[in-house]
Amino acid sequence: MDLIEKLIPDSPIVYRPSEPFMATLLENRRLTPVDSVDDIRHLVLDISGSNITYLEGQSLGVLAPGLDAREKRHRVRLYSIASSRSGDDGQSDKITLCIKRVVYQDETTGAEVRGVASNYICDAAVGDLVPVTGPTGRRFLLPTSDDVNLVMIAVGTGIAPFRSFINYIFNERGSWGGCVRLFYGAKTGLESIYMNNENNDIGQYYTQNTFQAFQALSRQETNAAGERVYVQHKIAQQKEKLWPMVKEGNLVLYLCGLKSMEEGVDQVFAGWASEDGLVWAQIKDQLKSSGRWNVEVY
């Protein structure tokens, strides 16, 4: 299998923690319902004057101001860019991020823990200056040729890079030679980021001949066995179309979101391989080495 060629970014300036760029927050909009435990935000930053250029699949760093408990600068938190290289308005001077406010309970002490960077930017007001770094990332990128099939798998805020992919492909390029498949998991329809009645950025492309999207709503759907439906279940239903692509190597697969999702996806492909007398681990290694299996999980 030949190495898939991807466009390598050529950013003239990369901002580092020691010298971040001060971006202006233009929009801070909640994407999930107010009664949802998950507070996910659509944030638009003005990067005018930064000379930042970026590609779909790259990340931007957010540096919360102040010092940590050790009197050191807070660590940069990387977030996948959710806008295409021209920005949502086509002006190239704005970057969109999709960020979940991190709040959880410490298993040992029981105390509430709040993610420093996510809570900082989710609490920021329009007009605030936000220290940013980057852009970074040279692997989670689209291939240079459009004759390859694209398979994108995400849950939660993992949809961010795929929003940028899809906007670029169908809004800026206008089309894609191969098929484009998106598998996305959320708890409910209203929490299906960028794919619900109020925020349907991705839904506008459903009319494209090469594009199909499959949603798994774990709190609203159950299978015949009464189990909750997750992305791996939606993938399993598409064996007839997906498995030939995988075996022939005519695809680039991207997986972004919670680490636990990767195990479920692996099990589906491993099952298909076993049915054909093949070893999934060997196939997966070939896909990885050729740049056709790309994972960003946390």
C-alpha positions as CSV (number, residue, x, y, z in Angstrom):
1,M,0.0,0.0,0.0
2,D,1.5,3.3,-1.0
3,L,1.8,6.2,1.4
4,I,-1.2,8.5,1.0
5,E,0.0,12.1,0.2
6,K,-1.3,14.8,2.4
7,L,-1.0,18.6,2.1
8,I,1.7,19.7,4.5
9,P,1.0,23.1,6.2
10,D,3.3,26.0,5.6
11,S,2.5,28.5,8.3
12,P,4.8,31.6,8.2
13,I,4.4,32.2,11.9
14,V,3.8,29.6,14.7
15,Y,3.0,31.2,18.1
16,R,4.5,29.5,21.2
17,P,3.5,29.7,24.9
18,S,6.4,32.1,25.5
19,E,4.9,34.5,22.9
20,P,1.3,33.7,22.2
21,F,-1.0,35.7,19.9
22,M,-3.7,37.7,21.6
23,A,-6.9,36.8,19.6
24,T,-10.1,38.6,20.2
25,L,-13.2,36.6,21.1
26,L,-16.0,37.4,18.6
27,E,-18.6,34.8,19.5
28,N,-19.3,32.5,22.5
29,R,-22.4,30.5,21.8
30,R,-23.6,27.4,23.7
31,L,-24.4,24.5,21.4
32,T,-26.0,22.1,23.9
33,P,-29.3,22.6,25.6
34,V,-29.1,24.5,28.9
35,D,-30.3,21.4,30.8
36,S,-27.6,19.2,29.4
37,V,-24.8,18.2,31.7
38,D,-22.4,18.8,28.8
39,D,-21.7,22.5,28.1
40,I,-20.3,22.6,24.6
41,R,-19.4,26.0,23.1
42,H,-19.0,27.4,19.6
43,L,-16.2,30.0,19.8
44,V,-15.0,32.3,17.1
45,L,-11.7,34.1,17.4
46,D,-10.4,37.0,15.4
47,I,-6.8,36.4,14.4
48,S,-6.4,39.5,12.2
49,G,-2.8,40.6,12.0
50,S,-1.4,37.3,13.2
51,N,-0.4,36.0,9.8
52,I,-1.7,32.6,10.9
53,T,-2.6,30.2,8.1
54,Y,-3.9,26.8,8.9
55,L,-5.3,23.6,7.2
56,E,-8.3,21.5,8.1
57,G,-7.3,19.0,10.7
58,Q,-4.9,21.2,12.6
59,S,-5.2,22.5,16.2
60,L,-5.0,25.8,18.0
61,G,-3.6,26.1,21.5
62,V,-5.4,28.0,24.2
63,L,-3.2,29.3,27.1
64,A,-5.1,30.2,30.2
65,P,-3.6,33.3,31.9
66,G,-2.0,33.1,35.3
67,L,0.1,30.5,37.1
68,D,-0.6,27.0,38.4
69,A,-0.1,25.7,41.9
70,R,3.6,25.3,41.3
71,E,3.9,29.0,40.2
72,K,4.4,27.9,36.6
73,R,2.6,29.0,33.4
74,H,-0.5,26.9,32.7
75,R,0.0,24.2,30.1
76,V,-1.3,24.9,26.6
77,R,-4.5,23.0,25.8
78,L,-4.9,22.0,22.1
79,Y,-8.3,22.2,20.4
80,S,-9.1,21.0,16.9
81,I,-10.0,23.8,14.6
82,A,-13.7,23.6,13.5
83,S,-13.5,26.0,10.5
84,S,-12.0,25.5,7.1
85,R,-8.9,27.4,6.1
86,S,-10.9,30.4,4.9
87,G,-12.9,30.7,8.1
88,D,-16.6,30.4,8.4
89,D,-17.1,33.7,6.6
90,G,-14.5,33.1,3.9
91,Q,-12.3,35.9,5.2
92,S,-9.4,33.8,6.6
93,D,-9.0,36.1,9.6
94,K,-11.1,34.1,12.0
95,I,-10.8,30.6,13.6
96,T,-13.7,28.6,15.0
97,L,-13.3,26.2,17.9
98,C,-15.7,23.7,19.5
99,I,-14.9,23.3,23.2
100,K,-16.5,21.3,26.0
101,R,-16.4,22.7,29.5
102,V,-14.5,20.1,31.5
103,V,-15.9,19.5,35.0
104,Y,-15.6,16.2,36.8
105,Q,-15.4,14.7,40.2
106,D,-12.0,13.4,41.5
107,E,-12.3,9.7,42.2
108,T,-10.1,9.8,45.2
109,T,-11.2,13.0,47.0
110,G,-14.6,13.5,45.6
111,A,-13.8,17.1,45.0
112,E,-15.0,18.9,41.8
113,V,-12.2,19.5,39.3
114,R,-12.6,22.1,36.5
115,G,-10.4,22.0,33.5
116,V,-8.3,25.2,33.5
117,A,-8.2,26.1,29.8
118,S,-11.7,24.9,28.9
119,N,-13.4,26.8,31.7
120,Y,-11.3,29.9,31.0
121,I,-12.4,30.2,27.4
122,C,-15.9,29.0,28.0
123,D,-16.3,31.8,30.5
124,A,-14.7,34.4,28.3
125,A,-16.8,37.3,27.1
126,V,-17.0,38.7,23.6
127,G,-14.2,41.2,23.2
128,D,-11.9,39.5,25.6
129,L,-8.3,38.8,24.4
130,V,-7.4,35.1,24.4
131,P,-3.8,34.0,24.3
132,V,-3.4,31.3,21.5
133,T,-0.6,29.3,20.2
134,G,0.0,27.3,17.0
135,P,-1.4,26.2,14.7
136,T,-0.1,22.7,15.1
137,G,-0.6,19.3,13.4
138,R,0.9,17.6,10.3
139,R,-0.8,14.2,10.3
140,F,-4.6,14.6,10.7
141,L,-5.0,16.2,7.3
142,L,-6.9,15.6,4.1
143,P,-5.2,13.8,1.2
144,T,-4.0,15.9,-1.7
145,S,-6.0,13.7,-4.2
146,D,-9.8,13.5,-4.0
147,D,-10.1,10.1,-5.6
148,V,-9.8,8.4,-2.2
149,N,-12.8,7.6,0.0
150,L,-13.0,9.4,3.3
151,V,-14.4,7.8,6.5
152,M,-14.8,10.1,9.5
153,I,-15.8,8.8,13.0
154,A,-16.5,11.1,15.9
155,V,-18.2,11.6,19.2
156,G,-18.9,14.8,21.1
157,T,-16.4,17.6,20.2
158,G,-14.6,15.2,18.0
159,I,-16.8,16.5,15.3
160,A,-14.7,19.7,15.1
161,P,-12.1,18.7,12.5
162,F,-14.8,17.0,10.5
163,R,-16.9,20.1,10.3
164,S,-13.8,21.8,8.9
165,F,-13.2,18.9,6.4
166,I,-16.8,18.9,5.2
167,N,-17.0,22.7,4.9
168,Y,-13.8,22.8,2.9
169,I,-14.7,19.9,0.6
170,F,-18.2,21.0,-0.3
171,N,-18.1,24.7,0.2
172,E,-14.7,25.7,-1.0
173,R,-13.7,22.8,-3.3
174,G,-17.3,22.1,-4.4
175,S,-17.0,18.3,-4.5
176,W,-15.0,15.2,-3.7
177,G,-14.2,12.4,-6.1
178,G,-14.5,9.6,-3.6
179,C,-17.3,9.0,-1.2
180,V,-17.4,10.9,2.1
181,R,-18.9,9.1,5.1
182,L,-19.4,10.6,8.6
183,F,-20.3,8.5,11.7
184,Y,-21.1,10.7,14.7
185,G,-22.2,9.8,18.2
186,A,-24.1,11.9,20.7
187,K,-26.4,11.4,23.6
188,T,-29.5,13.0,22.0
189,G,-30.5,14.8,18.8
190,L,-30.2,18.2,20.5
191,E,-26.7,17.3,21.7
192,S,-25.7,16.2,18.2
193,I,-23.3,19.1,17.6
194,Y,-23.7,20.9,14.2
195,M,-26.2,18.3,13.2
196,N,-29.4,19.3,15.0
197,N,-32.4,21.6,14.2
198,E,-30.8,24.7,15.7
199,N,-27.2,24.2,14.6
200,N,-27.3,22.2,11.4
201,D,-24.0,23.3,9.7
202,I,-23.3,19.8,8.4
203,G,-26.8,19.0,7.4
204,Q,-26.7,21.5,4.6
205,Y,-24.5,19.1,2.7
206,Y,-26.9,16.1,2.9
207,T,-27.8,16.8,-0.8
208,Q,-24.3,16.1,-2.0
209,N,-24.1,12.9,-4.0
210,T,-20.9,11.7,-2.4
211,F,-21.8,12.6,1.2
212,Q,-23.6,10.5,3.8
213,A,-23.9,11.0,7.6
214,F,-25.0,8.4,10.2
215,Q,-25.9,9.5,13.7
216,A,-25.9,7.3,16.8
217,L,-28.0,8.8,19.6
218,S,-27.1,6.6,22.6
219,R,-29.9,8.0,24.9
220,Q,-32.6,7.8,22.3
221,E,-31.8,4.6,20.3
222,T,-31.7,1.0,21.3
223,N,-31.0,-2.1,19.1
224,A,-32.9,-5.3,18.9
225,A,-31.2,-6.5,22.1
226,G,-32.3,-3.4,24.0
227,E,-28.7,-2.0,24.1
228,R,-27.9,1.6,23.6
229,V,-26.7,2.5,20.0
230,Y,-23.2,3.9,19.6
231,V,-21.1,4.8,16.6
232,Q,-19.7,1.3,16.2
233,H,-23.2,-0.1,15.8
234,K,-23.9,2.4,12.9
235,I,-20.5,1.3,11.4
236,A,-21.5,-2.3,11.7
237,Q,-24.6,-1.7,9.6
238,Q,-22.4,-0.5,6.7
239,K,-20.3,-3.6,6.2
240,E,-21.2,-4.0,2.6
241,K,-19.8,-0.6,1.7
242,L,-17.1,-0.1,4.2
243,W,-15.3,-3.4,4.4
244,P,-14.3,-3.6,0.7
245,M,-12.8,-0.1,1.1
246,V,-10.7,-1.2,4.1
247,K,-9.5,-4.4,2.5
248,E,-8.6,-2.7,-0.8
249,G,-6.9,0.2,1.1
250,N,-9.0,2.7,-0.9
251,L,-9.9,5.0,2.0
252,V,-8.5,7.4,4.5
253,L,-10.1,6.9,7.9
254,Y,-10.1,9.5,10.7
255,L,-11.3,8.9,14.3
256,C,-11.6,11.7,16.7
257,G,-13.1,11.9,20.2
258,L,-13.2,9.8,23.4
259,K,-10.5,7.1,23.6
260,S,-13.2,4.5,24.5
261,M,-14.7,4.9,21.1
262,E,-11.7,3.5,19.4
263,E,-12.0,0.1,21.1
264,G,-15.6,-0.3,19.9
265,V,-14.7,0.6,16.3
266,D,-11.7,-1.9,16.4
267,Q,-14.0,-4.7,17.5
268,V,-16.3,-4.2,14.4
269,F,-13.4,-4.3,12.0
270,A,-11.8,-7.2,13.8
271,G,-15.0,-9.1,13.5
272,W,-15.2,-8.5,9.8
273,A,-11.6,-9.5,9.3
274,S,-12.1,-12.7,11.2
275,E,-15.1,-13.7,9.0
276,D,-12.8,-13.4,6.0
277,G,-10.0,-15.4,7.7
278,L,-7.9,-12.2,8.0
279,V,-6.0,-10.7,11.0
280,W,-7.3,-7.2,11.8
281,A,-4.1,-6.2,13.6
282,Q,-2.1,-6.7,10.4
283,I,-4.5,-4.8,8.2
284,K,-4.7,-1.9,10.7
285,D,-0.9,-1.7,10.9
286,Q,-0.8,-1.4,7.1
287,L,-3.4,1.3,7.1
288,K,-1.4,3.2,9.8
289,S,1.9,2.9,8.0
290,S,0.4,4.2,4.8
291,G,-1.3,7.2,6.4
292,R,-4.8,5.8,6.0
293,W,-5.6,5.3,9.7
294,N,-5.6,8.6,11.7
295,V,-6.5,8.8,15.3
296,E,-6.9,11.8,17.7
297,V,-8.5,10.6,20.9
298,Y,-8.4,11.8,24.5
